[in-house]
């Protein structure tokens, strides 16, 4: 989901006004303003049109499965605990 402050930031980086974005995307300025203020959330199509008009692209990235990440972490921690721990003596300070 693309949040309002991010849309505003992209628009300002481009140096465009809401009216310019509205003209290119066909989305009314009042709706753009509502998106930027967080009063409305743009759908995927509207967000893609806005972002595309500003010269960026929207990529869909698959998020890792939290359950799998937890299992992997448990496995790594188990392996780490199985390693022998031999503390090295501290080096003496040179005078």
N, C-alpha and C positions, 0 to 999 in steps of 0.2 A: 504494500500500500504506500502510495506517495503522499506524504504529509504536506500541509500548507506551507510551513516555513521553507521546505526544500523547493517547492515550486517558486516561491517568491525569490529565493536565493538564485535559482537558475535564471529567472527572468531578469533580475538585477545584474547578474554577471554579463548577460547578453546586452544589457543597456536598453531594454525595451520597456515600454509602458504596458499596462494591462490592455489598453485600447489596441495597441499593435498586435499583441498576442490574440486578442479577440478577433481582429480582422483576418488574421492568417488561419486561425483554427475554426472560426465560425461559432465559437462559444461566447455567449454574452459576457460583457465586462462584469456585470453584477454576479454572475456565477463564478467567474475567475476570482473575484474579490472574496466571495464566500469560501472558495477552495483555499485561498491563501490565508484567510483568517481562521481556518479550521472549523467553520460553521457547516461546511459540507465536505464530503469526501468524494473525489473524482473516481469514476469507474475506470476500468482498465483502458477502455477505448479513449475516453477523454484525456486521461493521463498520458497515454501514448501520443495523442495528437499535440498536446501542449509541449511535451518534452521534445518531440520530433521537430516542431516548429522552432524551438529554441536551439536546435542543432545538436541535441543529445539523443541517445537511444535508450530504450528500456530493455534490459536483458532479464530473462527468467532463469534463475539459478536454483538448482535443487539443493535444499538444505539437508544437512546430515541428520540421520535418524537419532534422536536423543538416546533411545534405548541401546542402540548399537554403540554409540560413543561411550555410554556408561560401562558397557561390557568391555570395550577395548581399554578403557582407563583402568578398570579393575584388573585386567590381565597384565597391563604394564606395571601397575603398582605391586601386584603379586610377584612378578619377576624381579622387580627392584628389591623387594624384601628378601628374596631368596639369595641375592648376591652377598658374598662374604664382606664384612665391613672390617677393615684393618686401618685404623687411624694412623697416619704418619706422625712421627714426632715433629714438634714445632721446631722451626729453624731458630738457632740462637741469633740474637741481635749482634751485629758487628759493631765494634767500638772503634 
